[in-house]
Amino acid sequence: MRKLPLLLAAAALALGAGPALAKKQLVIVVKGLDNPFFEAINQGCQKWNSENASSEYECFYTGPASTSDEAGEAQIVQDMLGKADTAAMAISPSNAKLIAQTIKTSGATVPIMTVDADLAQEDAALRKTYLGTDNYLMGKRIGDYMKEALPAGGKVCSIQGNPGADNILRRAQGWRDSLSGQDGLAELKGEGGWTEVAGCPVFTNDDGAKGVQAMTDIMAANPDLVGFGIMGGWPLFGAPQPYRDLFRPIADKIAANEFVIGAADTIGDEVAIAGEGLVTALVGQRPFEMGYLAPGVMIDLIEGKPVDDPVFTGLDECTKDTVDTCIQK
């Protein structure tokens, strides 16, 4: 008879406890899940979760399946801002204007920041801070390496991603400013000895194979081309073998600085490609660090603590001679 009261008491305790409380979500929305750069951000996010298992917050990583799905990213931002457990959000806008409009119409009450890519300057008030690369400096360093290797300049082409991505546009501006020695040029027309050929820039929507094909076509149409400024590493990490196949026949020209290639990022096969002498220089970002730091920044914003704007994560710069030591450990 004594067992029955004990069983009833245990049942009452179980019912009273209810389900475990869900954690508040620190949401990171990236341009697309098909890009290894963003997977590195996810790895940083998950490391933060593993180190903060007892926190009331959880880092939640999401995005559209494809980096070319601008509308899909905007829909995810809208949906996540409508969820009661979203405590803050960090967004990498594929289309800065579209994401700005989405934030405006969402009626969001939680802190919003950007990561990796920022909103346009006129929309900066919609977010609390930007965490990531100094994209203008990144583009400028790509240009610096190209100019150092080939001071006389020549005909070049820039390979870009999404025409609405603010981070890529800032890199391209830094690249042009470096090569020309002037600020704010929308196109190189001989300034500093550098000229952008017809059909450039090429916008690839972050598609590596499309980038390699575009470079193949540009080189065929311009036999006097002397180089490429690649504002994202998509052709190198997204289509590494086609990239190698395209540039291995002119490896001697690259080694002699007769053909120069400055490219963004240091992920996937990129550093190996640099070691093979098939790129003049890489200027890389630190995506893992972005994903690892973003939750802490979001918590500071939630708690009303002062946060710098922007918060830059630094660059890693690699050439054939430095591939063994160029990446931050």
C-alpha beads as a LAMMPS data file, in Angstrom:
LAMMPS data file: protein, C-alpha beads

329 atoms
328 bonds

1 atom types
1 bond types

-500.0 500.0 xlo xhi
-500.0 500.0 ylo yhi
-500.0 500.0 zlo zhi

Masses

1 110.0

Atoms # bond

1 1 1 0.000 0.000 0.000
2 1 1 2.907 2.347 0.673
3 1 1 4.013 2.117 -2.993
4 1 1 0.880 3.851 -4.312
5 1 1 1.457 7.249 -2.594
6 1 1 5.075 7.187 -3.714
7 1 1 4.066 6.516 -7.321
8 1 1 1.453 9.258 -7.222
9 1 1 3.997 11.717 -5.798
10 1 1 6.529 10.853 -8.511
11 1 1 3.908 11.307 -11.202
12 1 1 2.921 14.680 -9.773
13 1 1 6.536 15.835 -9.781
14 1 1 6.989 14.708 -13.393
15 1 1 3.857 16.534 -14.511
16 1 1 4.853 19.626 -12.607
17 1 1 8.290 19.745 -14.167
18 1 1 6.913 19.968 -17.732
19 1 1 9.132 20.043 -20.818
20 1 1 12.602 21.573 -20.632
21 1 1 12.574 25.264 -21.412
22 1 1 13.793 26.021 -24.934
23 1 1 16.851 28.225 -25.148
24 1 1 16.702 31.729 -26.542
25 1 1 18.064 31.764 -30.078
26 1 1 21.019 33.846 -31.265
27 1 1 20.300 33.507 -34.969
28 1 1 22.965 33.742 -37.684
29 1 1 21.495 34.000 -41.191
30 1 1 24.012 33.559 -44.014
31 1 1 23.733 34.018 -47.770
32 1 1 23.652 30.282 -48.497
33 1 1 24.430 26.880 -47.020
34 1 1 26.250 25.730 -50.174
35 1 1 29.368 27.827 -49.522
36 1 1 32.259 26.438 -47.410
37 1 1 33.030 29.961 -46.228
38 1 1 29.705 30.040 -44.397
39 1 1 30.191 26.508 -43.097
40 1 1 33.276 27.871 -41.320
41 1 1 30.995 30.470 -39.687
42 1 1 28.727 27.606 -38.621
43 1 1 31.683 25.766 -37.081
44 1 1 32.476 28.857 -35.021
45 1 1 28.826 29.081 -33.954
46 1 1 28.800 25.424 -32.883
47 1 1 32.064 25.795 -30.953
48 1 1 30.458 28.649 -29.007
49 1 1 27.520 26.327 -28.212
50 1 1 29.824 23.561 -26.997
51 1 1 31.678 25.975 -24.719
52 1 1 28.484 27.574 -23.380
53 1 1 26.245 24.558 -22.897
54 1 1 24.767 25.977 -19.677
55 1 1 23.876 29.332 -21.225
56 1 1 20.264 30.397 -21.573
57 1 1 21.168 31.226 -25.173
58 1 1 21.943 29.023 -28.172
59 1 1 23.640 29.952 -31.446
60 1 1 21.379 28.947 -34.330
61 1 1 22.811 28.915 -37.863
62 1 1 20.588 29.048 -40.948
63 1 1 20.273 30.352 -44.492
64 1 1 18.881 29.404 -47.904
65 1 1 20.202 26.317 -49.664
66 1 1 21.872 28.418 -52.379
67 1 1 23.841 31.648 -52.132
68 1 1 22.040 32.847 -55.269
69 1 1 18.653 32.740 -53.494
70 1 1 18.355 36.365 -52.372
71 1 1 14.595 36.133 -51.840
72 1 1 15.053 32.945 -49.826
73 1 1 17.446 34.666 -47.444
74 1 1 15.045 37.602 -47.012
75 1 1 12.197 35.180 -46.257
76 1 1 14.283 33.392 -43.613
77 1 1 15.154 36.726 -41.983
78 1 1 11.468 37.664 -41.903
79 1 1 10.411 34.275 -40.530
80 1 1 13.072 34.154 -37.822
81 1 1 12.354 37.712 -36.693
82 1 1 8.751 36.624 -36.207
83 1 1 9.629 33.787 -33.831
84 1 1 9.186 34.350 -30.104
85 1 1 12.431 32.560 -29.197
86 1 1 14.633 34.726 -31.462
87 1 1 16.594 36.909 -29.039
88 1 1 18.946 38.572 -31.547
89 1 1 20.059 38.150 -35.143
90 1 1 23.277 38.432 -37.141
91 1 1 22.771 38.636 -40.922
92 1 1 25.152 38.301 -43.868
93 1 1 23.096 40.134 -46.511
94 1 1 23.305 38.730 -50.019
95 1 1 21.330 41.694 -51.313
96 1 1 21.896 44.582 -48.916
97 1 1 18.927 46.640 -50.123
98 1 1 16.502 43.718 -49.984
99 1 1 17.567 42.743 -46.459
100 1 1 17.305 46.374 -45.322
101 1 1 13.749 46.515 -46.631
102 1 1 12.949 43.210 -44.929
103 1 1 14.192 44.550 -41.591
104 1 1 12.137 47.723 -42.034
105 1 1 8.911 45.849 -42.704
106 1 1 9.429 43.146 -40.055
107 1 1 8.768 45.396 -37.074
108 1 1 11.684 43.700 -35.335
109 1 1 12.173 44.453 -31.636
110 1 1 15.313 42.340 -31.081
111 1 1 18.872 43.568 -31.688
112 1 1 20.086 43.052 -35.254
113 1 1 23.705 43.091 -36.387
114 1 1 25.454 42.161 -39.610
115 1 1 28.245 39.616 -40.021
116 1 1 30.602 39.068 -42.986
117 1 1 28.665 41.519 -45.196
118 1 1 27.126 44.813 -44.133
119 1 1 24.136 46.876 -45.152
120 1 1 24.679 49.894 -47.379
121 1 1 25.859 52.976 -45.505
122 1 1 22.491 54.692 -45.787
123 1 1 20.826 51.716 -44.041
124 1 1 23.445 51.247 -41.313
125 1 1 21.094 52.532 -38.603
126 1 1 18.974 49.390 -39.044
127 1 1 21.677 47.297 -37.377
128 1 1 23.626 47.774 -34.167
129 1 1 27.078 46.805 -35.444
130 1 1 28.980 44.972 -38.167
131 1 1 31.266 42.042 -37.302
132 1 1 33.664 40.778 -39.925
133 1 1 36.248 41.769 -42.483
134 1 1 37.245 45.304 -43.347
135 1 1 36.156 44.673 -46.919
136 1 1 37.544 47.899 -48.353
137 1 1 40.960 47.083 -46.858
138 1 1 40.710 43.536 -48.167
139 1 1 40.157 44.753 -51.729
140 1 1 42.914 47.301 -51.338
141 1 1 45.396 44.621 -50.252
142 1 1 44.440 42.494 -53.270
143 1 1 45.206 45.512 -55.448
144 1 1 48.438 46.231 -53.570
145 1 1 49.787 42.752 -54.330
146 1 1 48.873 43.043 -57.998
147 1 1 50.441 46.504 -58.316
148 1 1 53.608 45.422 -56.537
149 1 1 53.980 42.438 -58.854
150 1 1 53.259 44.378 -62.046
151 1 1 53.926 48.100 -61.467
152 1 1 53.376 49.082 -65.107
153 1 1 49.790 47.802 -65.008
154 1 1 47.809 46.668 -68.022
155 1 1 44.401 45.280 -68.918
156 1 1 42.581 43.526 -66.084
157 1 1 39.179 42.198 -65.064
158 1 1 37.504 41.841 -61.696
159 1 1 35.459 38.766 -60.821
160 1 1 32.696 39.618 -58.389
161 1 1 29.786 37.814 -56.763
162 1 1 26.370 39.299 -56.294
163 1 1 25.871 42.834 -57.661
164 1 1 23.825 43.714 -54.584
165 1 1 26.340 42.443 -52.000
166 1 1 27.802 45.439 -50.150
167 1 1 30.923 43.585 -48.992
168 1 1 31.926 42.671 -52.551
169 1 1 31.299 46.199 -53.817
170 1 1 33.516 47.600 -51.050
171 1 1 36.297 45.175 -51.958
172 1 1 36.064 46.170 -55.610
173 1 1 36.335 49.830 -54.648
174 1 1 39.405 49.187 -52.524
175 1 1 40.943 47.226 -55.403
176 1 1 40.357 50.044 -57.890
177 1 1 41.598 52.678 -55.454
178 1 1 44.812 50.720 -54.888
179 1 1 45.576 50.115 -58.556
180 1 1 44.709 53.635 -59.719
181 1 1 46.092 55.622 -56.801
182 1 1 42.802 57.526 -56.806
183 1 1 39.699 57.274 -54.641
184 1 1 36.196 56.420 -55.738
185 1 1 36.614 55.449 -59.401
186 1 1 33.750 53.309 -60.707
187 1 1 35.902 51.901 -63.515
188 1 1 39.589 51.795 -64.405
189 1 1 40.276 53.550 -67.700
190 1 1 44.062 53.770 -67.704
191 1 1 44.586 55.404 -64.308
192 1 1 47.887 54.204 -62.863
193 1 1 48.353 52.173 -66.021
194 1 1 45.346 49.890 -65.336
195 1 1 42.308 49.387 -67.581
196 1 1 39.266 47.187 -67.054
197 1 1 38.375 45.348 -70.272
198 1 1 34.915 45.214 -71.816
199 1 1 32.538 42.817 -70.120
200 1 1 34.046 43.406 -66.690
201 1 1 33.334 43.242 -63.853
202 1 1 31.815 39.785 -64.132
203 1 1 29.132 38.962 -61.554
204 1 1 29.048 35.225 -60.820
205 1 1 26.524 35.035 -57.940
206 1 1 29.214 33.207 -55.933
207 1 1 29.286 30.334 -58.443
208 1 1 32.836 28.967 -58.760
209 1 1 32.337 27.153 -62.072
210 1 1 30.709 30.240 -63.543
211 1 1 33.705 32.288 -62.418
212 1 1 36.198 29.954 -64.113
213 1 1 34.151 29.962 -67.323
214 1 1 33.980 33.767 -67.256
215 1 1 37.764 34.012 -66.851
216 1 1 38.234 31.545 -69.714
217 1 1 36.041 33.694 -71.965
218 1 1 37.684 36.972 -70.913
219 1 1 41.173 35.606 -71.573
220 1 1 40.140 34.315 -75.000
221 1 1 38.634 37.691 -75.927
222 1 1 41.600 39.669 -74.551
223 1 1 44.942 37.979 -75.325
224 1 1 46.728 41.030 -73.916
225 1 1 45.030 40.677 -70.506
226 1 1 47.546 40.844 -67.628
227 1 1 45.469 39.775 -64.655
228 1 1 42.372 39.236 -62.553
229 1 1 41.208 40.699 -59.278
230 1 1 38.934 38.037 -57.761
231 1 1 36.802 39.624 -55.047
232 1 1 35.716 36.282 -53.573
233 1 1 37.450 32.933 -53.650
234 1 1 34.589 31.104 -55.385
235 1 1 36.529 30.017 -58.525
236 1 1 39.383 28.670 -56.394
237 1 1 37.475 26.886 -53.629
238 1 1 34.276 26.216 -55.597
239 1 1 35.880 24.860 -58.786
240 1 1 39.513 24.147 -57.848
241 1 1 40.321 21.663 -60.617
242 1 1 38.875 23.767 -63.470
243 1 1 40.757 26.740 -62.011
244 1 1 44.005 24.733 -62.020
245 1 1 43.350 23.537 -65.553
246 1 1 42.887 27.122 -66.736
247 1 1 45.975 28.637 -65.141
248 1 1 48.521 25.815 -65.027
249 1 1 49.502 26.433 -68.684
250 1 1 50.543 30.002 -67.761
251 1 1 52.161 29.164 -64.410
252 1 1 55.509 30.446 -65.733
253 1 1 53.942 33.826 -66.549
254 1 1 52.419 34.010 -63.064
255 1 1 55.789 33.134 -61.503
256 1 1 57.458 35.875 -63.558
257 1 1 54.763 38.422 -62.604
258 1 1 53.808 38.795 -66.241
259 1 1 50.264 37.718 -65.318
260 1 1 48.933 38.610 -61.879
261 1 1 45.998 37.221 -59.917
262 1 1 44.901 38.620 -56.583
263 1 1 42.093 36.687 -54.915
264 1 1 40.020 36.845 -51.757
265 1 1 39.787 34.129 -49.091
266 1 1 42.033 31.311 -47.889
267 1 1 39.627 28.372 -47.620
268 1 1 39.249 24.987 -49.299
269 1 1 41.960 24.405 -51.910
270 1 1 42.976 28.053 -52.079
271 1 1 46.146 27.884 -49.995
272 1 1 47.237 24.746 -51.857
273 1 1 46.664 26.566 -55.150
274 1 1 48.829 29.431 -53.873
275 1 1 51.536 26.912 -53.015
276 1 1 51.340 25.625 -56.583
277 1 1 52.073 29.122 -57.838
278 1 1 48.723 29.572 -59.579
279 1 1 47.773 32.800 -57.823
280 1 1 49.912 35.841 -57.018
281 1 1 48.416 36.431 -53.577
282 1 1 45.433 35.533 -51.412
283 1 1 43.902 37.931 -48.908
284 1 1 41.822 35.838 -46.567
285 1 1 39.095 36.424 -44.016
286 1 1 38.486 34.684 -40.694
287 1 1 34.977 33.195 -40.956
288 1 1 35.378 30.783 -38.033
289 1 1 36.182 33.740 -35.807
290 1 1 33.091 35.563 -37.068
291 1 1 30.834 32.660 -36.121
292 1 1 32.541 32.192 -32.774
293 1 1 32.398 35.867 -31.757
294 1 1 28.901 36.689 -33.059
295 1 1 26.943 35.074 -30.171
296 1 1 28.881 37.047 -27.560
297 1 1 28.336 40.290 -29.445
298 1 1 24.606 39.547 -29.721
299 1 1 24.384 38.892 -25.975
300 1 1 26.137 42.191 -25.267
301 1 1 23.585 43.942 -27.500
302 1 1 20.705 42.208 -25.717
303 1 1 22.092 43.322 -22.357
304 1 1 22.596 46.881 -23.536
305 1 1 26.370 46.795 -23.200
306 1 1 28.492 49.075 -25.399
307 1 1 29.673 47.394 -28.599
308 1 1 32.126 48.848 -31.096
309 1 1 30.916 49.482 -34.625
310 1 1 32.476 47.980 -36.644
311 1 1 34.198 44.966 -35.078
312 1 1 36.874 43.802 -37.517
313 1 1 38.265 40.253 -37.474
314 1 1 41.514 40.785 -39.404
315 1 1 43.069 39.352 -42.561
316 1 1 45.380 36.481 -43.481
317 1 1 47.640 37.168 -46.483
318 1 1 49.232 34.299 -48.400
319 1 1 51.710 34.016 -51.252
320 1 1 53.557 31.002 -52.625
321 1 1 56.409 31.738 -50.230
322 1 1 54.273 32.029 -47.082
323 1 1 51.652 29.265 -47.403
324 1 1 53.043 27.357 -44.398
325 1 1 52.732 30.276 -41.995
326 1 1 50.139 32.703 -43.382
327 1 1 46.970 31.438 -41.684
328 1 1 46.103 32.632 -38.179
329 1 1 46.055 29.651 -35.827

Bonds

1 1 1 2
2 1 2 3
3 1 3 4
4 1 4 5
5 1 5 6
6 1 6 7
7 1 7 8
8 1 8 9
9 1 9 10
10 1 10 11
11 1 11 12
12 1 12 13
13 1 13 14
14 1 14 15
15 1 15 16
16 1 16 17
17 1 17 18
18 1 18 19
19 1 19 20
20 1 20 21
21 1 21 22
22 1 22 23
23 1 23 24
24 1 24 25
25 1 25 26
26 1 26 27
27 1 27 28
28 1 28 29
29 1 29 30
30 1 30 31
31 1 31 32
32 1 32 33
33 1 33 34
34 1 34 35
35 1 35 36
36 1 36 37
37 1 37 38
38 1 38 39
39 1 39 40
40 1 40 41
41 1 41 42
42 1 42 43
43 1 43 44
44 1 44 45
45 1 45 46
46 1 46 47
47 1 47 48
48 1 48 49
49 1 49 50
50 1 50 51
51 1 51 52
52 1 52 53
53 1 53 54
54 1 54 55
55 1 55 56
56 1 56 57
57 1 57 58
58 1 58 59
59 1 59 60
60 1 60 61
61 1 61 62
62 1 62 63
63 1 63 64
64 1 64 65
65 1 65 66
66 1 66 67
67 1 67 68
68 1 68 69
69 1 69 70
70 1 70 71
71 1 71 72
72 1 72 73
73 1 73 74
74 1 74 75
75 1 75 76
76 1 76 77
77 1 77 78
78 1 78 79
79 1 79 80
80 1 80 81
81 1 81 82
82 1 82 83
83 1 83 84
84 1 84 85
85 1 85 86
86 1 86 87
87 1 87 88
88 1 88 89
89 1 89 90
90 1 90 91
91 1 91 92
92 1 92 93
93 1 93 94
94 1 94 95
95 1 95 96
96 1 96 97
97 1 97 98
98 1 98 99
99 1 99 100
100 1 100 101
101 1 101 102
102 1 102 103
103 1 103 104
104 1 104 105
105 1 105 106
106 1 106 107
107 1 107 108
108 1 108 109
109 1 109 110
110 1 110 111
111 1 111 112
112 1 112 113
113 1 113 114
114 1 114 115
115 1 115 116
116 1 116 117
117 1 117 118
118 1 118 119
119 1 119 120
120 1 120 121
121 1 121 122
122 1 122 123
123 1 123 124
124 1 124 125
125 1 125 126
126 1 126 127
127 1 127 128
128 1 128 129
129 1 129 130
130 1 130 131
131 1 131 132
132 1 132 133
133 1 133 134
134 1 134 135
135 1 135 136
136 1 136 137
137 1 137 138
138 1 138 139
139 1 139 140
140 1 140 141
141 1 141 142
142 1 142 143
143 1 143 144
144 1 144 145
145 1 145 146
146 1 146 147
147 1 147 148
148 1 148 149
149 1 149 150
150 1 150 151
151 1 151 152
152 1 152 153
153 1 153 154
154 1 154 155
155 1 155 156
156 1 156 157
157 1 157 158
158 1 158 159
159 1 159 160
160 1 160 161
161 1 161 162
162 1 162 163
163 1 163 164
164 1 164 165
165 1 165 166
166 1 166 167
167 1 167 168
168 1 168 169
169 1 169 170
170 1 170 171
171 1 171 172
172 1 172 173
173 1 173 174
174 1 174 175
175 1 175 176
176 1 176 177
177 1 177 178
178 1 178 179
179 1 179 180
180 1 180 181
181 1 181 182
182 1 182 183
183 1 183 184
184 1 184 185
185 1 185 186
186 1 186 187
187 1 187 188
188 1 188 189
189 1 189 190
190 1 190 191
191 1 191 192
192 1 192 193
193 1 193 194
194 1 194 195
195 1 195 196
196 1 196 197
197 1 197 198
198 1 198 199
199 1 199 200
200 1 200 201
201 1 201 202
202 1 202 203
203 1 203 204
204 1 204 205
205 1 205 206
206 1 206 207
207 1 207 208
208 1 208 209
209 1 209 210
210 1 210 211
211 1 211 212
212 1 212 213
213 1 213 214
214 1 214 215
215 1 215 216
216 1 216 217
217 1 217 218
218 1 218 219
219 1 219 220
220 1 220 221
221 1 221 222
222 1 222 223
223 1 223 224
224 1 224 225
225 1 225 226
226 1 226 227
227 1 227 228
228 1 228 229
229 1 229 230
230 1 230 231
231 1 231 232
232 1 232 233
233 1 233 234
234 1 234 235
235 1 235 236
236 1 236 237
237 1 237 238
238 1 238 239
239 1 239 240
240 1 240 241
241 1 241 242
242 1 242 243
243 1 243 244
244 1 244 245
245 1 245 246
246 1 246 247
247 1 247 248
248 1 248 249
249 1 249 250
250 1 250 251
251 1 251 252
252 1 252 253
253 1 253 254
254 1 254 255
255 1 255 256
256 1 256 257
257 1 257 258
258 1 258 259
259 1 259 260
260 1 260 261
261 1 261 262
262 1 262 263
263 1 263 264
264 1 264 265
265 1 265 266
266 1 266 267
267 1 267 268
268 1 268 269
269 1 269 270
270 1 270 271
271 1 271 272
272 1 272 273
273 1 273 274
274 1 274 275
275 1 275 276
276 1 276 277
277 1 277 278
278 1 278 279
279 1 279 280
280 1 280 281
281 1 281 282
282 1 282 283
283 1 283 284
284 1 284 285
285 1 285 286
286 1 286 287
287 1 287 288
288 1 288 289
289 1 289 290
290 1 290 291
291 1 291 292
292 1 292 293
293 1 293 294
294 1 294 295
295 1 295 296
296 1 296 297
297 1 297 298
298 1 298 299
299 1 299 300
300 1 300 301
301 1 301 302
302 1 302 303
303 1 303 304
304 1 304 305
305 1 305 306
306 1 306 307
307 1 307 308
308 1 308 309
309 1 309 310
310 1 310 311
311 1 311 312
312 1 312 313
313 1 313 314
314 1 314 315
315 1 315 316
316 1 316 317
317 1 317 318
318 1 318 319
319 1 319 320
320 1 320 321
321 1 321 322
322 1 322 323
323 1 323 324
324 1 324 325
325 1 325 326
326 1 326 327
327 1 327 328
328 1 328 329
